């Protein structure tokens, strides 16, 4: 009788322990464990993150870290951290959360345009993916990579065609650069390459000219006409006389650091630089800005006409007046210079 009572007591204790364990397991796996009010929250887990790092990210988002810790250990997540951007939805259980941060890396949309140097581009990308700007610049300027793929310091920026792309947040600098090379090669499809050949320019030269067109006008409707002016000058072996190239050359000099040139003067035309298209015939060594796709296509599909000159239209801001003769151009230019003087713009 005594042993029977002991057996029953042990059995009851076992049942209580089993029930508690079952409840604990149930709580750890199947009870909602989020503490935020939004529909979902995101965590960004870095490539070298430890479980403690992940824990610090999750702690403000969860009600009970102890049950999460227990299940994470049981599912061996604590020793198998995955980097990336992950979603945690309101009402998720610990099991759901672990499954999400283990295998559901969410792509991010990376956008850029008008980044007129590799350094500026790196800064823009660094706020959108894990790689920092220093590492990105180092990848962008790797000489072996540039030489292998037909670029140099003057043309390297042209490899990055402005658009919106999908990447995983934890993409490395080298992986970002390598994918952008693939995107560049896809952009230069057979159709664009054929058009470039027909106008006698390489892709790098097209982009260099497109950067000038971009700086001259942001108006898509007149970009092909401006491109046509420059193509006429190239064909007739004229100097391009492109004011944006003078500004680019000037900004590289200490004298013009932290200044904005609003009016191109004769002194600028004397700057000694391969980018001074008033002194040097042909295209500059590389692009002077990051051209939009519209500007690139404007060069490839430039308007065929007989214009050789253009100047800002003071009556239609953002647009230009085009001329076939120097006399007509000078008339428009005088009108423009009077306008600048009236506005008090002297340099």
C-alpha positions as CSV (number, residue, x, y, z in Angstrom):
1,X,0.0,0.0,0.0
2,X,2.9,2.3,0.9
3,X,4.7,1.7,-2.4
4,X,1.5,2.2,-4.3
5,X,1.1,5.7,-2.8
6,X,4.7,6.5,-3.7
7,X,4.2,5.3,-7.2
8,X,1.0,7.4,-7.6
9,X,2.8,10.4,-6.2
10,X,5.7,10.0,-8.6
11,X,3.2,9.5,-11.5
12,X,1.4,12.7,-10.5
13,X,4.6,14.6,-10.3
14,X,5.6,13.2,-13.7
15,X,2.3,14.3,-15.2
16,X,2.7,17.7,-13.7
17,X,6.2,18.0,-15.1
18,X,5.1,16.6,-18.5
19,X,2.2,19.0,-18.5
20,X,4.5,22.0,-17.7
21,X,7.0,20.9,-20.3
22,X,4.2,20.5,-22.9
23,X,2.9,23.9,-22.0
24,X,6.4,25.4,-22.2
25,X,7.0,23.8,-25.6
26,X,3.6,25.0,-26.8
27,X,4.4,28.5,-25.5
28,X,7.8,28.5,-27.1
29,X,6.6,27.3,-30.5
30,X,2.9,28.2,-31.0
31,X,2.0,31.2,-28.9
32,X,2.2,34.6,-30.5
33,X,5.3,36.4,-29.2
34,X,5.4,39.9,-30.8
35,X,5.1,43.1,-28.8
36,X,4.8,45.8,-31.5
37,X,1.6,47.3,-32.9
38,X,2.5,47.7,-36.6
39,X,1.6,45.0,-39.1
40,X,5.3,44.0,-39.4
41,X,8.8,45.0,-38.4
42,X,12.1,44.5,-40.1
43,X,15.4,43.4,-38.7
44,X,18.7,43.8,-40.5
45,X,21.2,41.1,-39.5
46,X,24.8,41.9,-40.5
47,X,27.1,39.3,-42.2
48,X,29.2,38.7,-39.1
49,X,26.4,38.9,-36.5
50,X,26.4,36.6,-33.5
51,X,23.3,35.3,-31.7
52,X,23.8,38.0,-29.1
53,X,23.6,40.6,-31.9
54,X,20.4,39.1,-33.2
55,X,19.0,38.9,-29.7
56,X,19.6,42.7,-29.3
57,X,17.7,43.3,-32.5
58,X,14.7,41.1,-31.4
59,X,14.4,42.0,-27.8
60,X,12.4,45.3,-28.4
61,X,10.1,43.3,-30.7
62,X,9.3,40.2,-28.6
63,X,7.3,39.7,-25.4
64,X,9.3,36.8,-24.0
65,X,12.9,36.3,-24.9
66,X,13.4,33.2,-22.7
67,X,11.0,31.1,-24.8
68,X,12.6,32.4,-28.0
69,X,16.1,31.6,-26.7
70,X,15.0,28.0,-25.8
71,X,13.5,27.3,-29.2
72,X,16.4,29.0,-31.1
73,X,18.8,26.7,-29.2
74,X,16.7,23.6,-29.9
75,X,16.5,24.5,-33.6
76,X,20.2,25.2,-33.7
77,X,19.6,28.8,-34.9
78,X,22.0,30.1,-32.3
79,X,25.0,28.6,-34.2
80,X,23.6,29.2,-37.7
81,X,22.9,32.9,-38.1
82,X,21.9,34.1,-41.6
83,X,22.5,37.7,-42.7
84,X,20.0,39.9,-44.5
85,X,16.8,41.8,-44.2
86,X,13.9,39.9,-42.6
87,X,10.3,40.6,-41.8
88,X,8.6,39.8,-38.5
89,X,4.8,40.1,-38.7
90,X,2.6,41.0,-35.9
91,X,1.3,37.8,-34.1
92,X,4.1,35.6,-35.2
93,X,5.2,32.7,-33.0
94,X,8.8,32.0,-32.0
95,X,8.7,29.2,-34.6
96,X,7.5,31.5,-37.3
97,X,10.1,34.1,-36.4
98,X,13.0,31.6,-36.5
99,X,11.8,30.3,-39.8
100,X,11.6,33.8,-41.2
101,X,15.1,35.0,-40.1
102,X,16.6,31.7,-41.1
103,X,15.5,31.5,-44.7
104,X,13.4,34.4,-45.9
105,X,15.9,37.1,-46.8
106,X,13.9,39.9,-48.4
107,X,15.4,41.7,-51.5
108,X,15.7,45.5,-51.3
109,X,15.2,48.0,-54.1
110,X,18.4,50.0,-54.7
111,X,18.0,53.2,-56.7
112,X,20.5,55.8,-57.8
113,X,21.0,58.6,-60.4
114,X,22.9,61.9,-60.7
115,X,25.8,60.6,-58.6
116,X,28.6,62.4,-60.4
117,X,31.5,60.6,-58.9
118,X,32.3,57.1,-57.7
119,X,32.6,58.4,-54.2
120,X,29.1,60.0,-54.3
121,X,27.7,56.8,-55.8
122,X,29.3,54.7,-53.0
123,X,27.7,57.0,-50.5
124,X,24.3,56.7,-52.1
125,X,24.5,52.9,-52.2
126,X,25.9,52.5,-48.7
127,X,22.6,53.8,-47.2
128,X,20.7,51.1,-49.1
129,X,22.8,47.9,-48.5
130,X,25.1,46.6,-45.8
131,X,28.4,47.4,-47.6
132,X,30.0,50.7,-46.4
133,X,31.1,53.5,-48.7
134,X,34.8,52.9,-48.2
135,X,34.5,49.3,-49.2
136,X,32.4,50.2,-52.2
137,X,34.9,52.8,-53.4
138,X,37.7,50.3,-53.1
139,X,35.6,47.8,-55.2
140,X,34.7,50.4,-57.8
141,X,38.3,51.6,-58.3
142,X,39.9,48.2,-58.4
143,X,42.4,48.6,-61.2
144,X,42.4,44.9,-62.2
145,X,38.7,44.8,-62.4
146,X,38.5,48.0,-64.5
147,X,41.3,46.9,-66.9
148,X,39.7,43.5,-67.4
149,X,36.3,45.0,-68.3
150,X,37.4,47.9,-70.5
151,X,37.3,50.8,-68.0
152,X,39.7,53.2,-66.5
153,X,39.5,56.0,-63.9
154,X,37.9,58.4,-66.3
155,X,35.2,56.0,-67.6
156,X,34.5,53.7,-64.6
157,X,31.4,55.7,-63.4
158,X,29.8,54.9,-66.8
159,X,29.5,51.3,-65.8
160,X,26.7,52.2,-63.4
161,X,23.6,52.8,-65.4
162,X,21.1,54.8,-63.2
163,X,18.0,52.9,-62.5
164,X,16.3,50.8,-59.7
165,X,17.7,47.3,-59.1
166,X,17.0,44.5,-56.7
167,X,19.7,43.3,-54.3
168,X,19.8,41.5,-51.0
169,X,20.6,43.9,-48.2
170,X,23.7,41.9,-47.2
171,X,25.2,42.2,-50.7
172,X,29.0,42.8,-50.5
173,X,30.7,45.6,-52.3
174,X,32.3,43.3,-54.8
175,X,29.0,41.5,-55.4
176,X,27.2,44.8,-56.0
177,X,29.9,45.9,-58.5
178,X,29.8,42.6,-60.3
179,X,26.0,42.6,-60.7
180,X,26.2,46.2,-62.0
181,X,28.6,45.0,-64.6
182,X,26.1,42.4,-65.7
183,X,23.4,45.1,-65.8
184,X,25.7,47.3,-67.8
185,X,26.3,44.5,-70.3
186,X,22.5,43.8,-70.5
187,X,21.9,47.5,-71.1
188,X,24.3,47.4,-74.0
189,X,22.3,45.0,-76.0
190,X,22.7,44.2,-79.6
191,X,20.4,47.1,-80.6
192,X,22.3,49.7,-78.7
193,X,25.7,48.4,-79.7
194,X,24.6,48.4,-83.4
195,X,23.5,52.0,-83.1
196,X,26.8,53.0,-81.4
197,X,28.7,51.4,-84.3
198,X,26.6,53.2,-86.9
199,X,27.4,56.6,-85.4
200,X,31.1,55.7,-84.9
201,X,31.3,55.7,-81.1
202,X,32.1,53.1,-78.5
203,X,29.8,52.7,-75.5
204,X,32.3,54.7,-73.3
205,X,32.2,57.5,-75.9
206,X,28.4,57.4,-76.1
207,X,28.3,57.8,-72.3
208,X,30.8,60.6,-72.3
209,X,28.8,62.5,-74.9
210,X,25.5,61.6,-73.1
211,X,27.0,63.1,-69.9
212,X,27.5,66.4,-71.7
213,X,24.0,66.3,-73.1
214,X,22.6,65.6,-69.6
215,X,24.4,68.6,-68.2
216,X,23.2,70.8,-71.0
217,X,19.6,69.9,-70.7
218,X,17.3,67.8,-68.5
219,X,14.5,68.2,-71.0
220,X,14.0,64.8,-72.6
221,X,12.3,66.3,-75.6
222,X,15.3,68.4,-76.7
223,X,18.2,66.0,-75.6
224,X,18.3,64.3,-79.1
225,X,18.5,67.7,-80.7
226,X,21.4,68.8,-78.5
227,X,23.1,65.4,-79.2
228,X,22.7,66.2,-82.9
229,X,24.5,69.5,-82.5
230,X,27.5,67.8,-80.9
231,X,27.5,65.0,-83.5
232,X,27.5,67.6,-86.2
233,X,30.6,69.2,-84.6
234,X,32.3,65.9,-84.2
235,X,31.7,64.9,-87.9
236,X,33.0,68.2,-89.1
237,X,36.0,68.0,-86.8
238,X,35.1,71.1,-84.8
239,X,35.8,71.4,-81.1
240,X,32.8,70.6,-79.0
241,X,32.9,73.9,-77.1
242,X,30.8,72.4,-74.4
243,X,30.5,74.7,-71.3
244,X,29.8,71.8,-68.9
245,X,33.2,70.3,-69.6
246,X,34.8,73.6,-68.6
247,X,32.9,73.6,-65.3
248,X,34.1,70.0,-64.8
249,X,37.7,70.9,-65.4
250,X,37.4,74.0,-63.2
251,X,36.0,72.2,-60.3
252,X,39.0,69.9,-60.2
253,X,41.2,73.0,-59.5
254,X,41.8,74.3,-55.9
255,X,40.8,77.8,-57.1
256,X,37.2,76.7,-57.7
257,X,36.8,74.4,-54.7
258,X,33.4,75.0,-53.0
259,X,32.3,77.4,-55.7
260,X,29.4,77.3,-58.2
261,X,30.1,78.6,-61.7
262,X,26.9,80.1,-63.0
263,X,28.4,81.9,-65.9
264,X,31.2,80.5,-68.1
265,X,33.8,83.2,-68.9
266,X,36.8,83.4,-71.2
267,X,39.1,82.7,-68.3
268,X,37.5,79.3,-68.0
269,X,38.2,78.6,-71.6
270,X,42.0,78.9,-70.9
271,X,42.0,76.1,-68.3
272,X,44.6,73.4,-69.2
273,X,42.7,70.1,-69.0
274,X,41.9,67.2,-71.3
275,X,38.3,68.1,-70.4
276,X,38.5,71.5,-71.9
277,X,36.6,71.0,-75.1
278,X,37.3,74.5,-76.3
279,X,41.0,73.7,-76.6
280,X,40.9,69.9,-77.3
281,X,39.2,68.4,-80.3
282,X,36.9,65.4,-79.9
283,X,35.3,63.9,-76.8
284,X,36.8,64.3,-73.3
285,X,38.5,61.3,-71.8
286,X,35.4,60.2,-69.9
287,X,32.0,61.2,-68.6
288,X,31.7,64.4,-66.7
289,X,28.4,63.4,-64.9
290,X,26.2,60.3,-64.6
291,X,23.8,60.5,-67.6
292,X,20.3,59.2,-67.4
293,X,19.2,56.5,-69.8
294,X,17.3,59.1,-71.7
295,X,20.5,61.0,-72.4
296,X,22.3,57.9,-73.5
297,X,19.5,56.9,-75.9
298,X,19.3,60.6,-77.1
299,X,22.9,60.2,-78.3
300,X,22.2,56.8,-79.9
301,X,19.1,58.2,-81.6
302,X,20.3,61.8,-82.1
303,X,18.3,64.1,-84.2
304,X,19.7,64.6,-87.7
305,X,19.6,68.3,-88.5
306,X,22.0,71.2,-89.6
307,X,22.2,73.0,-86.3
308,X,25.7,73.7,-85.0
309,X,24.9,76.1,-82.1
310,X,22.5,76.5,-79.2
311,X,22.0,78.8,-76.2
312,X,19.6,79.0,-73.3
313,X,16.2,80.4,-74.3
314,X,15.6,83.2,-71.8
315,X,11.9,83.2,-72.5
316,X,11.6,79.5,-71.9
317,X,13.6,78.4,-68.9
318,X,15.1,74.9,-69.2
319,X,15.1,75.0,-73.0
320,X,17.4,76.3,-75.7
321,X,17.4,78.2,-79.0
322,X,19.2,76.4,-81.9
323,X,21.1,78.0,-84.8
324,X,22.7,77.0,-88.0
325,X,24.9,80.1,-88.4
326,X,27.3,81.8,-86.1
327,X,25.6,85.2,-86.8
328,X,22.2,83.8,-85.6
329,X,23.9,82.2,-82.6
330,X,25.7,85.4,-81.6
331,X,22.4,87.2,-81.6
332,X,20.9,84.6,-79.3
333,X,24.0,84.6,-77.1
334,X,23.9,88.4,-76.7
335,X,20.3,88.1,-75.6
336,X,21.3,85.5,-73.0
337,X,24.3,87.5,-71.7
338,X,22.1,90.5,-71.2
339,X,19.7,88.4,-69.3
340,X,22.5,87.1,-67.0
341,X,23.8,90.6,-66.5
342,X,20.3,91.9,-65.6
343,X,20.1,89.1,-63.0
344,X,23.4,90.2,-61.6
345,X,25.1,86.9,-62.5
346,X,28.7,87.8,-63.2
347,X,30.5,84.5,-62.7
